[in-house]
Amino acid sequence: MLNRVILMGRLTAEPDYRTTQSGASLARFTLAVDRDYSGQGAERKTDFLDIVVWRSTADFVSKYFHKGQLVAVQGSIQVSSYTDREGTKRRSWDIVADQVYFAESKKDNGSQTNYDYSRYDQMTPPPAQTQQPSYGEPASAYQSGSEGDFTPVADDDLPF
């Protein structure tokens, strides 16, 4: 069986961060997700989905994510049953997120965040690799071996 959800949408409010009595971190937020399909001439519909994150992911979300920000969420659906104050049995659906990702660059994000993107702007790319040997040249790892270590293979001997 499979219970996997991947969503992308905007936070409708600041994440609600709490700590349980046992000391586990918990954050809740609502994600506004547009539906892909709308009828011809109809206005596109939006679903508002409740997301729950735990522990270090909750700490991360509460620190770096803010109202209006576009985020991607990966997790599973959790259904809870309860009885309301009038005695009616009810069900609620939450997305329990395993991973939460930034889904837009700093330049695209209209909201202000406390996240320090500058350290990524200052990163230098890895040094350029030396030119790879062409198919006619031996690879650098084999340059110390002698030609007697290898048996030449003709194209006619290959099975494909």
N, C-alpha and C positions, 0 to 999 in steps of 0.2 A: 504494500500500500504506500501511497505517496501523499504527503501533506506539505507542500512547498509553495511559498508565495514570494513573488518579486514585484515590487511596486515602485513607482516614481511619482512624486507629487510634492506639494508645498506644505510646510508646517503652518497650521492655522493660528497657533499661539506659541508662546515660549514653552519648552518642555517642563512638565511638573515633576520635580526631582524630590524623592523621599528616601528615607532609610527605614527598613523594617526593624522590628524589635530584635531580631537576630543579627542585625548589622548589615544585611545585604542592601546594596543600592538598587533603586528602582526608579525608572523615569517613564512617564506616560506623555504621549502627544497625539494629536490628531493630524492626519495627512489628508489633504484635499487632492484627489486623483481624478483627472478628467477621463471620461470614457472615450474609447477610440471611435465609436460609431454614434452618429446621430442621424436621424432621418433627414431627408432632403428638405431644406428650409427650416428645420428645427434647430433650436439652440442646443449646443453640446451640454451634456449633463455631467455633474461632478459628484463623486462619492466621497464621503467623509469617513475615514477609517481610523479606528482607535488602535494605536501601536503601543506596545509595552516592551521595554528593554530592561535587562538586569545587569547587575554587577559592573564590570569595567566598561561595558558598552553603555550603560546608563550614565556613568561618570563622563564618558567621552561625549555623549549626546548633550548632556546638560551644560557642558563647558563650551562646545563649539557650534552647536546648532541653534538657530533663532527663528522667530516668526517670519514667514514669507520665504524662507530659504528652500531651494529645490534639493531634495534628497532622494536617494534610492535606498530601499529597505528590502532585506532578504530574511525570510523567517517562515513561520507556520501559523495556521489558524488554530485558535483554542476556543472552544465553546464552553461557557459556564451556565449552569442552571441555578436559579435562586427563586425565592418567594418574596414578592414585594410587600409593602406595608398593608395593602388591602387583601393579602392572602392569595394573590394571583401568581401562578407559576410563570416565570419568565426565563428567557435565554438571552445571553449576550455573546457576541463574537469579538474577539480581540486578535490582532496579529502580534504574535510574540516574535520579535525580531532578534535574529542571531547577529546580523551585520547591518550597519547603517553607514552609507557612503555619501560623500559630497557629490552632487550631480551637476554642478555648474562651477565655472571658474570664478575667481574673486572678481574679475572685471564684469562678469555677467550678473553677479548678485547685487540686487538693488539695496539690500539691507546691510547695515553695519554689523560686523561681528568682531569679537575679541580675538579671533584666531590670527596668529602671526604667519601670514603667507610669505613674508619677505625672505625667510630662510630658504624657501624653495626657489625664489627668484635668483638668489645668489649662488645656487649650486652650479658647479661646472660639470660639463659632460665628461664621461670617462675618456681617458686618452685614446687617441685613434689607434686601432690595431694595425699591426704591420700587414702588408699586402699578403693575402692568402696565396699559396702556391697554385699554379694552374695545374690542370690534369696531367700535363706532360712532365712536371717537375716532382721530385719526391718531397713529401711533407717533411717539415723540420725534425719531427720525432724520429724519422727513419734515416736521416742523413748520416748517422754514425754506423749504420749497419752496412754490411758488404753485399754486393749484388748476388753472391752465392746463397744468401739467406732466403731469397725469394725465387719462386718458380714462375716464369712468364706464362701467361694464359692467353691463348688465341681466342678470338671472338667465336670461332666455330665450336669451342669446347664449353661455352657457357650454355646453361639450360634454358635461357630465355632470349 
